[in-house]
Structure formats: C-alpha cells, structure tokens
Amino acid sequence: MPIPDLLERLLTTPGPSGEERAAAAVWREAAAPVGEVSSDVLGSSWVRVPGTAGGPKLLLVGHIDEIGLVVTHLGDDGLAAVRTLSGWDPSAAAYQRVDVHTRGGVVPGVVAVKRQKRKRGDDRKPIESEDLFLDVGAKDGDELRSLIRPGDHVIWHGAPLALHGNRVASRAFDNRMGCYVALESARRIAERGGAPGDVIAAAAVQEEVGDYAGSRTVAFATEPDVALAIDVTNPSDIRGADHDDEGKIVLGGGPTLSRGPSIHPDVFELLHDTAEAEGIPFAVEVSRGTTWTDADAVYVSRAGVATGVVSVPLRYMHSPVETIDLEDVERAVQLIVAFAFKLEPGLSFAG
C-alpha cells in the first residue's frame, strides 16, 4: 500500500508547536476542493461539508503540530542550548540530524549530549533535556549568532521510510496522520453528496504543548453537536508493554476506540456498532481520566460536546522513527465516514 500523497506531503513539511504555518498551508490547499475552508488567528484550519438533512453537526479534529526542540541560548563556543517542546523523552533527540528553521531558511545541524564524567563502575545517568546541545558547525559564538536565533525551532531531518508490507516509519505521524484522516474522511463524505449533518474537518494547532489551544478555538467557532478527536496511541505489541494496564492494541489490528470518563458513552457505542456493522477490526482503549488528545478540550466547549476518540496504533511515539500500518489509517477513514452517515436528524446525545 503506497503512502497517500497528502499524508507524505504533511509528513515532510515542518510544523512544530507554534510554527505550524507551512504544514497548515499544505492541509488547506488540499482542503480547498472539499468545501469552504476557514482558519483562525491561532492558525487552526477547518473545512465544512454541508449536510443534506439537518442532522447533528460533526467535528473531526486532528492536530497539525509536531514535537520538536527550541533554541534557548547561543554559546560563545559556537554551540547552542536547546530544550524539548512539550513532554517527551529527550534521549530520542540525542545524536540526531536536525533542521533548524530560521528567518533565513533551514540550517542543518546535529543534536549531541554533554559528556558525562564517570568513574569506572558508575552507572550512566539518564539523558535530561538540559544535557542536549545543538551543533550547526559554527566555529564560534559570532558565527553562530549570524546563523540562528533564540526561539528558532528544531525538527528531525529525514523523509518517511517504507518498511515491509504496509508499514512506514517517519517523524510527525503524531499527528499529521490525524489531520490526514479528518480531511480524507470529509473528502469521501463530500464525494457521496454529504452526510445528514454538516461535517467539519479540522487541523488544530498547539496540541503538543499541552493546553489544546487550537482545538479549543476550533470547537468554539464551529459549535459542533458531536466530535471525534483523531490521534495516535501506543500499541501493546512491543517489548516491555503490559496488556493488563494498556489492553491489547496491535499494529495492523485496526483503529482504537476510547472509552472512559470524558468519552460520551453514546458516541462510543455508535462507533462500536458502526465498526462491527462495517466489518472494520478495532480495539477498545480504556482511558481513566484524561485522554491526552484534543478531545479533552472539545468535550467541555460551550455547553458540552458529545465527543469520542478514534486513534491509530503508533510504535515509538515522539521519535524520528514513529511507525504506523497504513491499513489502520485506511480503516480509520472507513469507520469515520460510516459513522458520519449514522448521524440522522433528531439524534440527540443530551441527557
């Protein structure tokens, strides 16, 4: 299964939290043939496919930002201090090739780690964010300051890598995949003439920094009746996983449906029944509070939104080798399209 062209374009376009403009522009260009495209001052984008029968309005939201590093200090030795944006393991950034996105263009570099002074027999200490530094080849501080500035964003360098079968490794699957699924679902719904209610696909900014700012403003502006956050989730088919704690979620086993306190039970049941009726394999993922997705902001928008979460299993999250099965992506699209057509006039999630 080849990687869809739009998904590949999204994966290869930079867009860390707070600097999502380039990736958002790719998404909006692809959305233009689907329906009316809008955006807000934060940089979130959405496209609306008009409904045909006055059914509930459905919001499909993925986040367009990816994790990255940010330059915090320029040293006189020609090396720059960097820190992680959002919460992720800094060891994933160690000894990686990177692109520094500056006012003057992309500057190539590498991320290295401060040398540890150890005595024989001492354990190596875990890598912390403050141990990372950036080397762009500058010979001193003056040359460094001519190339980059504090606040410049740093992301991993490299193109998607096709693995065996339907599996692909890349940076930024979290969550360009969700933005792709939202838009592709809306496109297929538009091809069929529209669902009973309006369908709005959105690419929200600033999810990775933890406050879900983009999905907050999108949900407020679009006023959905029902919403699905589309994101990635950790599978339990890798070394060190715990099925008792995480459930059984496998790459290639279809999307997951979240069930928990912030998930509207009727939305979960409708997704569950739709997947079974369509013959789409899926797993149930249990959340015990927060979902750590845009759903956590959307479901409390205005007077409340009936919200669910559809996720695609992703190995090695928040790394340059995030790995996904493209068949799971396709099944997520199929499920969401079928779900949209179940939202008939008069269907209420209140009470």
Sequence and secondary structure as in RCSB ss.txt:
>XXXX:A:sequence
MPIPDLLERLLTTPGPSGEERAAAAVWREAAAPVGEVSSDVLGSSWVRVPGTAGGPKLLLVGHIDEIGLVVTHLG
DDGLAAVRTLSGWDPSAAAYQRVDVHTRGGVVPGVVAVKRQKRKRGDDRKPIESEDLFLDVGAKDGDELRSLIRP
GDHVIWHGAPLALHGNRVASRAFDNRMGCYVALESARRIAERGGAPGDVIAAAAVQEEVGDYAGSRTVAFATEPD
VALAIDVTNPSDIRGADHDDEGKIVLGGGPTLSRGPSIHPDVFELLHDTAEAEGIPFAVEVSRGTTWTDADAVYV
SRAGVATGVVSVPLRYMHSPVETIDLEDVERAVQLIVAFAFKLEPGLSFAG
>XXXX:A:secstr
    HHHHHHHTS  BTT  HHHHHHHHHHHTTTSEEEE TTS EEEEE  SS    EEEEEE  B EEEEEEE 
TTSEEEEEEESS  GGGGTTEEEEEEETTEEEEEEEEE      TT       GGGEEEE S SSHHHHHTT  T
T EEEE    EE STTEEEETTHHHHHHHHHHHHHHHHHHHTT  SS EEEEEES  TTSS HHHHHHHHHH  S
EEEEEEEE  S STT  HHHH    TTS  EEEESTTS HHHHHHHHHHHHHHT   EEEE SS  SSTHHHHTT
STT  EEEEEEEE BS SSTTEEEEHHHHHHHHHHHHHHHTT  TT     
